[in-house]
Amino acid sequence: MSQAYSPTPETEPDQRPHSSRVVLLAWVAALVMALAAGGAAIWQVSEKIYTPGHTAEEYWDSMTRGSGSEALGFFDAGVYADSGEEGVDSVLLDGEALERSTAGIENPRFGENPANSGNAVMQFQVEGEDYETALPMESEETTLAFFQNWELTADSMSQLQIDVPGAAAGGIAAITVNGQPVNLVDDSVTMRAYVPAVVEIEVESEWLVGASRYVVVDGAEGEDEDQAHQITLDLEASEAAEEVLHEEVSAYLDSCAEQQVLMPAGCPMGINTPNQVVTESINWRMPEPDELALDFDAEGWETSDTDLEATINFDSRHFHDGASLQESHQVGFDLDIEVGASGEELIVAVTGAAGPGL
């Protein structure tokens, strides 16, 4: 018959305290390991997620998807409130225009400025050219008392001042910015844009065209117009406008050439000769109108190279001895050309001033 083990009085006092210490040490070790693991987890989350660089990356991701409300949510409340400022167009802050502002940006990389822990840095390329932009942030709140919440400041949003000299004179009331129509006021428009952005500006009317691309790499606070990015879109005559000019000038010169006289009526060219002219032999050869160029600037339309030269050939008889002559003369003249738009029509009025031949 077996006998149950019972500790002797000599061994019982030594065994019980030892067992308790082992349990206590194990518990303490487990607690230390849990705290260490928790601290490591907090550190990893803080270093990997709750950082200016990671915030910048999430902000950029929202921009590439054209989600303006999400991108704006990364800014502090003051910037959010100012985004709808009266008189400032916000088309670049959302939708297709926002998405297109990121389409030309390649190879984006994110990090932090070692000299300023509150600044995220974004490096990227546009058509092979390197750019770098700083995204200033600040942190005034935390999550779960451990993690800093970073928000973009006003310096991470930009303001653009786009000027289109002579737009009203050319009948241009709106431009296209990243594919979206934007109205002009006094040949200008002020716009907000996230940083960074590629802004493509175009005018494609029947008579005037213009295109410009601008890479926004830093912010400019909207309250100070001197800090806004200044962009000028120069307009130039379209091919259709130059065709109208050449057609009108050609028709005018043809009307002069058809007159078999030395001084065509209503025309700037003409000569005098002391000899007796055989009228039916008079032949005017006019310059090609393609030599004329149509320009446009802040003052409106103008033409260049209007100093032209025609050639006249005719038969004559010498005034004294009656000898037959074949005369040929180069006759310089100048055209006065006025160009203007009337609704959708381009009006070209051609007159002339006499040159040195008269």
C-alpha positions in Angstrom: 0.0 0.0 0.0 1.5 3.3 -1.1 1.9 6.1 1.3 1.2 9.8 0.5 4.2 12.1 0.6 4.1 14.6 3.4 6.9 17.2 3.9 8.8 16.9 7.1 8.8 19.9 9.5 12.5 20.4 8.6 11.9 21.0 4.8 8.5 22.8 4.7 9.7 26.3 5.8 12.4 26.5 3.1 10.4 25.3 0.1 7.4 27.7 0.3 9.2 31.1 0.2 11.4 29.9 -2.7 8.4 29.0 -4.7 6.7 32.4 -4.1 9.9 34.2 -5.2 10.0 32.3 -8.4 6.4 33.2 -9.2 7.0 36.8 -8.4 10.1 37.0 -10.5 8.3 35.4 -13.4 5.5 37.9 -13.1 7.8 40.9 -12.9 9.8 39.6 -15.9 6.6 39.2 -17.9 5.5 42.7 -16.9 8.9 44.2 -17.9 8.8 42.4 -21.2 5.2 43.6 -21.8 6.2 47.2 -21.0 9.3 46.9 -23.1 7.3 45.5 -26.0 4.6 48.1 -25.6 7.2 50.9 -25.5 8.9 49.5 -28.6 5.5 49.3 -30.3 4.7 52.9 -29.3 8.1 54.0 -30.6 7.7 52.2 -33.9 4.2 53.6 -34.4 5.4 57.1 -33.5 8.4 56.9 -35.8 6.7 55.3 -38.7 3.2 56.8 -38.8 2.9 59.9 -36.6 5.6 61.8 -38.4 5.7 64.9 -40.7 7.1 62.7 -43.5 4.2 60.1 -43.3 1.7 62.9 -43.0 3.1 64.5 -46.2 2.9 61.1 -48.0 -0.8 60.7 -47.1 -1.5 64.3 -48.1 0.1 63.7 -51.4 -1.9 60.5 -51.9 -5.1 62.4 -51.5 -4.0 64.9 -54.0 -3.2 62.3 -56.7 -6.8 61.0 -56.3 -8.2 64.5 -56.7 -9.8 64.3 -53.2 -9.6 68.0 -52.3 -11.6 67.7 -49.1 -9.3 65.0 -47.8 -6.2 67.0 -48.7 -7.6 70.1 -47.1 -8.2 68.0 -43.9 -4.4 67.8 -43.4 -4.3 71.6 -42.8 -5.0 73.4 -39.6 -8.5 74.8 -39.1 -7.4 78.4 -40.0 -6.3 77.4 -43.5 -9.4 75.3 -43.9 -11.5 78.4 -43.2 -9.6 80.6 -45.6 -9.7 78.2 -48.5 -13.0 79.7 -49.7 -11.9 83.4 -49.6 -14.0 85.6 -51.8 -12.3 86.7 -55.0 -9.9 83.8 -55.0 -10.6 80.9 -57.3 -10.3 77.4 -55.8 -10.7 75.2 -58.8 -7.2 73.8 -58.3 -8.1 72.5 -54.9 -10.4 69.7 -56.0 -11.4 67.2 -58.6 -9.9 66.8 -62.1 -7.9 70.1 -61.9 -6.3 68.9 -58.6 -5.6 65.5 -60.0 -4.0 67.0 -63.1 -1.8 69.2 -61.0 -0.1 66.0 -59.7 0.0 64.1 -63.0 3.2 65.7 -64.3 5.1 65.1 -61.0 7.3 62.0 -61.1 9.3 60.0 -58.6 8.1 61.6 -55.4 10.2 60.9 -52.2 9.3 62.0 -48.7 11.4 62.7 -45.7 12.0 65.3 -43.0 14.3 68.3 -42.6 16.9 67.3 -40.1 17.4 71.0 -39.2 13.7 71.4 -38.5 11.7 68.4 -37.2 8.4 70.1 -38.0 9.2 70.3 -41.8 8.5 67.5 -44.2 10.5 67.5 -47.4 9.2 66.2 -50.7 11.6 65.7 -53.7 10.3 65.0 -57.2 10.9 65.5 -60.9 9.0 67.3 -63.7 10.2 66.3 -67.2 13.5 65.1 -65.8 14.2 68.3 -63.8 14.7 67.9 -60.0 12.7 69.9 -57.5 12.4 70.0 -53.8 9.6 71.5 -51.7 9.3 72.0 -47.9 5.9 71.3 -46.3 5.9 73.1 -42.9 3.8 71.5 -40.2 2.9 72.0 -36.6 1.6 69.6 -33.8 -0.6 70.9 -31.0 -2.5 67.7 -30.2 -1.7 64.1 -29.6 -3.5 60.8 -30.0 -3.7 58.4 -26.9 -1.2 60.8 -25.2 1.7 59.2 -27.1 1.4 60.2 -30.8 1.8 63.7 -32.2 -0.8 64.8 -34.8 0.9 66.8 -37.5 -1.0 69.4 -39.5 0.1 71.4 -42.5 0.4 75.2 -42.0 -0.6 78.0 -44.3 2.9 77.9 -45.9 2.0 74.6 -47.5 -0.7 76.3 -49.6 0.1 78.7 -52.4 -1.6 81.6 -54.1 -1.2 82.3 -57.8 -1.7 85.6 -59.6 -2.3 84.8 -63.3 -2.2 87.8 -65.7 -3.3 87.7 -69.3 -2.3 91.1 -70.9 -4.8 92.3 -73.4 -7.3 89.5 -72.9 -10.4 91.8 -72.8 -9.2 93.6 -75.9 -8.9 90.3 -77.7 -12.3 89.1 -76.6 -10.9 86.6 -74.1 -13.1 86.4 -71.0 -11.8 83.1 -69.6 -8.7 80.8 -69.6 -8.3 77.1 -69.1 -6.4 76.0 -66.0 -5.5 72.3 -65.7 -8.4 71.6 -68.1 -11.0 73.7 -66.3 -12.5 77.0 -67.4 -11.6 80.0 -65.1 -13.1 83.5 -65.6 -10.9 86.6 -65.8 -11.5 89.9 -64.1 -9.6 92.8 -65.5 -7.3 90.4 -67.5 -6.4 88.6 -64.3 -7.4 85.8 -61.8 -6.1 84.9 -58.4 -6.1 81.2 -57.5 -5.2 78.9 -54.6 -3.1 75.8 -55.1 -1.7 73.0 -53.0 2.0 72.6 -52.9 3.5 71.1 -54.9 1.6 71.4 -58.2 2.1 71.6 -61.9 -0.3 74.3 -63.3 -1.0 74.3 -67.0 -2.7 77.5 -68.4 -4.1 77.7 -71.9 -6.1 79.9 -74.2 -7.4 78.4 -77.4 -9.8 80.8 -79.1 -10.3 81.1 -82.8 -8.1 84.2 -83.1 -5.8 84.0 -80.0 -3.8 81.2 -78.4 -1.4 81.0 -75.5 0.0 78.3 -73.2 2.2 78.3 -70.1 3.2 75.7 -67.5 4.3 76.6 -64.0 5.7 74.4 -61.3 4.6 75.5 -57.8 7.3 74.4 -55.3 6.7 76.6 -52.3 3.8 78.3 -50.6 2.8 81.9 -50.5 0.4 83.4 -48.1 -2.7 84.9 -49.8 -3.0 87.9 -47.6 0.2 89.5 -49.1 -0.2 89.8 -52.9 3.6 90.5 -53.2 4.2 86.9 -52.0 1.8 85.3 -54.6 3.4 83.5 -57.5 3.2 85.9 -60.5 2.4 84.2 -63.8 2.0 86.0 -67.1 0.3 84.3 -70.0 1.2 86.0 -73.3 -1.3 85.7 -76.1 -0.4 85.4 -79.8 -2.4 85.4 -83.0 -3.7 82.0 -84.1 -3.0 80.6 -87.6 -6.6 81.3 -88.4 -6.2 85.0 -87.5 -3.1 85.3 -89.7 -4.9 83.7 -92.6 -7.7 86.3 -92.3 -5.0 89.1 -92.3 -3.3 87.7 -95.4 -6.6 87.2 -97.2 -7.7 90.8 -96.6 -4.4 92.3 -97.5 -4.2 90.1 -100.6 -7.7 91.3 -101.7 -6.7 94.9 -101.1 -3.4 94.6 -103.1 -5.2 92.8 -105.9 -7.7 95.7 -106.2 -4.7 98.0 -106.6 -2.9 95.8 -109.2 -6.0 95.5 -111.3 -5.9 99.2 -112.1 -3.8 99.8 -115.2 -2.7 103.3 -114.1 0.5 104.7 -112.6 -1.3 105.8 -109.4 -4.1 103.3 -108.5 -7.0 105.1 -106.8 -7.2 104.4 -103.0 -3.8 102.7 -103.0 -0.5 103.8 -101.4 1.8 103.0 -104.4 2.4 105.0 -107.5 5.0 106.7 -109.7 5.5 109.6 -112.1 7.3 109.4 -115.4 8.1 112.1 -118.0 7.5 109.7 -120.9 4.3 108.8 -122.8 2.9 105.6 -121.2 1.3 102.8 -123.1 -1.6 102.3 -120.7 -2.6 98.8 -121.6 1.0 97.6 -121.0 1.0 98.6 -117.3 1.5 95.7 -115.0 1.7 95.9 -111.2 3.3 93.0 -109.3 2.5 93.1 -105.6 4.4 91.6 -102.7 3.1 88.4 -101.1 1.0 89.1 -98.0 2.7 86.2 -96.2 5.5 88.7 -95.4 3.2 90.4 -92.9 3.1 89.2 -89.3 0.2 89.6 -86.9 1.1 90.3 -83.3 -0.8 90.8 -80.1 0.1 92.4 -76.8 -1.4 94.3 -73.9 -2.3 97.1 -76.2 -4.2 94.8 -78.6 -3.6 93.8 -82.2 -0.8 95.1 -84.4 1.0 94.1 -87.6 4.7 94.2 -88.3 6.8 94.5 -91.4 4.2 96.8 -93.1 6.9 98.5 -95.2 6.5 96.8 -98.6 7.6 97.1 -102.1 5.8 96.6 -105.4 7.1 96.4 -109.0 5.6 98.1 -111.9 6.4 97.3 -115.6 5.1 99.2 -118.6 6.0 100.3 -122.2 6.5 104.0 -123.0 7.8 106.4 -125.6 10.6 108.9 -124.9 9.1 112.4 -124.4 11.7 114.0 -126.7 12.7 111.6 -129.4 9.8 109.1 -129.4 12.1 106.1 -128.8 10.3 103.0 -127.4 11.2 102.1 -123.8 10.4 99.3 -121.4 10.3 100.7 -117.9 10.5 98.8 -114.6 10.4 100.5 -111.2 10.5 99.3 -107.6 7.9 101.3 -105.6 8.0 101.3 -101.8 4.8 101.8 -99.8 3.4 101.3 -96.3 0.1 99.8 -95.3 -2.1 100.9 -92.4 -3.8 97.9 -91.0 -6.3 97.9 -88.1 -7.4 94.6 -86.6 -10.1 94.1 -84.0 -12.6 91.5 -82.9 -16.3 92.0 -83.2 -18.1 89.1 -81.4 -16.8 86.0 -83.0 -15.6 87.8 -86.1 -12.1 89.2 -86.8 -12.2 92.6 -88.6 -9.2 93.6 -90.7 -9.3 97.1 -92.3 -6.5 97.9 -94.8 -5.5 101.3 -96.0 -2.2 102.7 -97.1 0.2 105.6 -96.8 2.3 106.6 -99.8 5.9 105.5 -99.9 8.9 107.3 -101.4 7.7 106.7 -105.0 5.1 109.4 -104.7 
